[in-house]
Amino acid sequence: MTDATRAPSDSQIDATSPIDATTLIGWFDANARDLPWRDPDCDGWGVLVSEIMLQQTPVARVELIWHDWLARWPRPSALAEESQGEVVRAWGKLGYPRRALRLHAAAGVIAEEHDDVVPSDVDTLLALPGIGAYTARAVAAFAYGQRVPVVDTNVRRVVARVVHGAGDAGPPSNTRDMADVAKLLPEQKAARFSAALMELGATVCTARAPECGRCPVVSSCAWYQAGKPAYDGPAKPVQRFAGTDRQVRGLLLDVLRGTSEPVPKTRLDTVWHAAGQRDRCLFSLLEDGLVEQTADGRFSLPGEHL
């Protein structure tokens, strides 16, 4: 994180936004969670690893694994030199393990084409394998202090309530959501403002039980001032886990993470009762490059036993 996120005084912050930046940043300075990727000494690589891990995964599950990864692979080149199988194994229970392969691929490009330093601009970050609009902007902002809109679920919910008076943001739209947040960014301390918006949504302006009494911008919140009307927009799909292909894929990978040798299919067949779903999930893992089949028909994590 650079001094660009900290140096200007509060008097330099643009206060024309519907969300008062000085107030929100002051609240963040006093109340932000002490997360390791927010440390001023955390570089672009540490921020990139955290952002990939935090996608659809709670902070509590990420923090320990993040520390382990940075201790083991402190530079992109160190991760790039590791086998894909070991990277998937180290990903553990974070879920959505394709993220591990994407991070591995991005590390290789960073090592070879960017002198082992994570790029600082959005367009170059977007050109890396597996790096999307959110991650590119999050790294540019939180690692390098760039003034770019960073939009996650928490930010969308805060903006929907405070600015638009809606109880929820509804279905996402990259173009609309980023334009919304771009209008709010102060000229100075924009990256810290973005981090504060995100923290507010994660810890106070939560989806199910917002604590409006603790909110630093409640006096300007359109939703609160309107009496907190119920959200009546399009319903968001309810995610479940039990019995889904995600669960079965995870069970299959658990077997392979727990062994250093390829296993026969009969061993994998024991993890789930529905043969059709189990085989479909195994095939999808093969297609995604998360599992490989050896010449004798057994199965292993990628790059370990071919």
C-alpha positions in Angstrom: 0.0 0.0 0.0 1.5 3.4 -1.0 1.4 6.8 0.7 -1.1 7.8 -1.9 -3.8 6.2 0.3 -2.7 8.0 3.5 -0.8 11.3 2.8 -3.5 13.9 2.2 -5.0 15.6 5.2 -8.8 15.3 5.8 -9.2 19.0 4.7 -8.1 17.9 1.2 -10.9 15.3 0.8 -13.7 16.2 -1.6 -16.9 16.4 0.4 -19.3 16.8 -2.5 -20.2 13.1 -2.6 -23.5 11.9 -1.2 -21.4 9.9 1.2 -19.2 12.2 3.2 -15.7 10.9 2.7 -14.1 12.6 5.7 -16.7 11.1 8.1 -16.5 7.6 6.5 -12.7 7.5 6.4 -12.5 8.8 10.0 -14.8 5.9 11.1 -12.7 3.4 9.1 -9.5 4.7 10.7 -11.0 4.1 14.2 -12.9 0.8 13.5 -11.3 -1.1 10.6 -10.5 -4.8 11.3 -6.8 -5.5 11.6 -6.3 -7.6 8.5 -2.8 -8.5 7.3 -3.3 -7.5 3.7 -4.1 -4.0 4.9 -0.7 -3.6 6.5 1.2 -0.8 4.8 4.1 -3.2 4.2 1.9 -5.6 2.3 2.9 -5.4 -1.4 0.9 -6.0 -4.6 1.5 -9.8 -4.4 0.1 -10.1 -0.9 -3.0 -8.0 -1.9 -3.5 -10.0 -5.1 -3.4 -13.3 -3.2 -5.9 -11.9 -0.6 -8.3 -10.7 -3.2 -8.4 -14.0 -5.1 -8.8 -15.9 -1.8 -11.6 -13.6 -0.5 -13.8 -14.1 -3.5 -17.0 -15.7 -2.1 -15.0 -16.8 1.0 -15.3 -15.2 4.5 -12.3 -13.5 6.0 -12.1 -15.9 8.9 -11.4 -18.8 6.5 -8.9 -16.9 4.4 -6.5 -15.3 7.0 -4.6 -18.4 8.1 -4.2 -19.8 4.6 -3.1 -16.4 3.3 -0.3 -16.3 5.9 0.8 -19.9 4.9 0.8 -19.0 1.2 2.8 -15.8 1.6 5.3 -17.6 3.9 5.7 -20.4 1.4 5.5 -18.4 -1.8 6.5 -14.8 -1.0 7.0 -13.9 -4.7 4.9 -14.7 -7.8 7.9 -16.6 -9.2 8.0 -18.9 -6.2 4.3 -19.9 -6.8 4.9 -20.3 -10.5 7.6 -22.8 -9.9 5.3 -25.0 -7.8 3.3 -27.8 -9.3 -0.4 -27.2 -10.0 -1.2 -30.2 -7.8 0.6 -28.8 -4.8 -1.1 -25.4 -5.3 -4.5 -27.1 -5.3 -3.6 -29.1 -2.3 -2.5 -25.9 -0.4 -5.7 -24.2 -1.3 -7.4 -26.5 1.2 -11.0 -25.8 2.1 -11.3 -22.3 0.6 -13.7 -23.5 -2.1 -13.9 -22.7 -5.8 -10.4 -24.3 -6.3 -10.1 -23.1 -9.9 -9.1 -19.8 -8.3 -5.9 -21.6 -7.2 -5.1 -22.5 -10.8 -5.8 -19.0 -12.1 -3.6 -17.5 -9.4 -0.8 -20.0 -10.4 -1.2 -19.0 -14.0 -1.2 -15.3 -13.2 2.0 -15.7 -11.1 3.7 -17.2 -14.1 3.0 -14.3 -16.3 3.9 -11.8 -13.5 7.2 -13.5 -13.0 8.1 -13.8 -16.8 6.6 -10.5 -18.1 6.6 -8.1 -15.2 9.9 -8.7 -13.4 8.1 -10.6 -10.6 6.2 -7.5 -9.6 2.4 -7.3 -9.6 1.4 -4.5 -12.1 -0.2 -1.4 -10.7 -2.6 -0.3 -13.5 -6.0 -1.8 -14.2 -5.5 -2.6 -17.9 -2.3 -4.6 -17.3 -3.9 -6.4 -14.4 -6.9 -7.3 -16.6 -4.5 -8.9 -19.1 -3.3 -11.4 -16.5 -4.9 -14.9 -16.6 -8.0 -15.1 -14.5 -8.1 -11.5 -13.3 -11.4 -9.9 -13.7 -12.8 -6.4 -13.3 -13.2 -6.4 -9.5 -9.8 -8.0 -8.7 -7.9 -5.7 -11.1 -9.4 -2.6 -9.5 -9.0 -3.9 -6.0 -5.3 -4.5 -6.5 -4.8 -1.2 -8.2 -6.6 0.6 -5.4 -5.5 -1.2 -2.3 -1.9 -2.1 -3.2 -1.1 1.1 -5.2 -3.5 3.8 -4.2 -5.1 4.2 -7.6 -8.3 6.2 -7.8 -10.6 3.5 -9.4 -14.0 2.2 -8.3 -13.9 -1.1 -6.4 -17.2 -2.8 -6.2 -18.1 -5.9 -4.3 -21.4 -7.1 -2.8 -20.9 -5.1 0.4 -20.2 -1.9 -1.5 -23.2 -2.4 -3.8 -25.5 -2.8 -0.7 -24.2 0.4 1.0 -24.6 2.4 -2.2 -28.1 1.0 -2.8 -29.2 2.0 0.7 -27.4 5.3 1.3 -27.6 6.8 -2.2 -30.7 5.1 -3.8 -32.8 4.4 -0.8 -33.2 0.7 -1.6 -32.9 -2.1 0.9 -30.8 -4.1 -1.5 -28.8 -3.6 -4.7 -30.6 -6.2 -6.7 -28.9 -8.0 -9.6 -25.4 -6.7 -10.4 -24.4 -4.7 -13.4 -20.7 -3.9 -13.8 -21.3 -0.8 -15.8 -23.9 0.7 -13.6 -22.3 -0.3 -10.3 -18.9 1.0 -11.2 -20.4 4.3 -12.4 -22.3 4.6 -9.1 -19.1 4.2 -7.1 -17.0 6.3 -9.4 -19.3 9.3 -8.6 -18.7 8.8 -4.9 -14.9 8.7 -5.0 -13.1 11.7 -3.4 -10.2 13.2 -5.3 -7.9 12.3 -2.4 -7.8 9.1 -0.3 -10.0 7.4 -2.9 -8.5 4.0 -2.2 -9.0 4.4 1.6 -12.6 5.5 0.9 -13.2 2.4 -1.1 -11.8 0.2 1.7 -14.1 2.1 4.2 -17.2 1.5 2.0 -16.4 -2.2 1.9 -15.8 -2.4 5.6 -19.0 -0.6 6.3 -21.0 -3.1 4.3 -19.2 -6.1 5.8 -19.5 -5.1 9.5 -22.3 -2.6 9.9 -24.6 -2.3 6.9 -25.0 -6.0 6.6 -27.6 -7.8 4.5 -29.8 -9.3 7.2 -29.2 -7.2 10.3 -27.9 -3.7 9.6 -26.8 -1.9 12.7 -27.9 1.6 11.7 -27.2 3.0 15.2 -23.5 2.3 14.5 -23.4 3.7 11.0 -21.3 6.8 10.5 -23.3 8.0 7.5 -26.8 7.2 8.8 -27.8 10.8 8.8 -27.4 10.9 5.0 -28.7 7.4 4.3 -31.8 7.6 2.0 -33.0 4.2 3.0 -32.9 5.0 6.7 -34.5 8.4 6.2 -37.3 6.7 4.3 -38.0 4.3 7.2 -36.0 1.4 5.9 -38.6 0.1 3.3 -38.5 -3.6 2.4 -36.7 -4.4 -0.8 -39.2 -5.2 -3.5 -36.9 -5.7 -6.5 -35.9 -8.8 -8.3 -35.1 -11.7 -5.9 -31.5 -12.9 -5.8 -31.0 -16.7 -6.1 -30.5 -18.5 -2.8 -27.3 -20.4 -2.8 -27.2 -23.8 -1.2 -24.4 -26.2 -0.7 -25.6 -29.6 0.6 -26.1 -32.1 -2.2 -24.8 -29.8 -4.9 -22.1 -30.6 -7.4 -19.9 -28.1 -5.5 -20.1 -30.4 -2.5 -19.3 -33.5 -4.5 -16.4 -31.9 -6.3 -15.0 -30.9 -2.9 -15.3 -34.4 -1.5 -13.5 -35.8 -4.5 -10.7 -33.3 -4.2 -10.4 -34.0 -0.5 -9.4 -37.6 -1.3 -6.7 -36.5 -3.7 -5.4 -33.7 -1.4 -4.9 -36.3 1.4 -2.6 -38.6 -0.6 0.7 -38.3 -2.4 -0.1 -41.2 -4.7 -2.7 -41.6 -7.5 -5.9 -43.3 -6.4 -8.1 -45.8 -8.2 -11.6 -44.8 -9.1 -13.0 -47.3 -6.6 -11.6 -45.1 -3.9 -13.3 -42.0 -5.3 -16.6 -43.9 -5.7 -16.9 -44.2 -1.9 -17.3 -40.4 -1.3 -20.8 -40.0 -2.7 -23.8 -42.3 -3.1 -25.2 -41.0 -6.4 -23.0 -42.5 -9.1 -24.3 -40.3 -11.9 -23.7 -37.1 -10.1 -20.3 -38.4 -8.7 -19.1 -39.3 -12.2 -20.3 -36.0 -13.7 -18.4 -34.1 -11.0 -15.2 -36.1 -11.6 -15.5 -35.4 -15.3 -15.9 -31.7 -14.6 -12.8 -31.7 -12.4 -10.9 -33.3 -15.2 -12.2 -30.7 -17.7 -11.2 -27.9 -15.3 -7.7 -29.2 -15.0 -8.1 -29.8 -11.2 -7.7 -33.6 -11.6 -5.7 -35.7 -14.0 -5.9 -39.3 -15.0 -2.7 -41.4 -15.1 -1.8 -43.8 -17.9 -3.0 -46.8 -15.7 -6.4 -45.1 -15.1 -5.9 -43.8 -11.6 -6.5 -40.2 -10.5 -4.3 -37.5 -9.0 -4.0 -33.7 -8.6 -2.6 -32.0 -11.7 1.0 -32.2 -12.7 2.0 -34.7 -10.0 2.0 -38.2 -11.6 1.8 -38.0 -15.4 
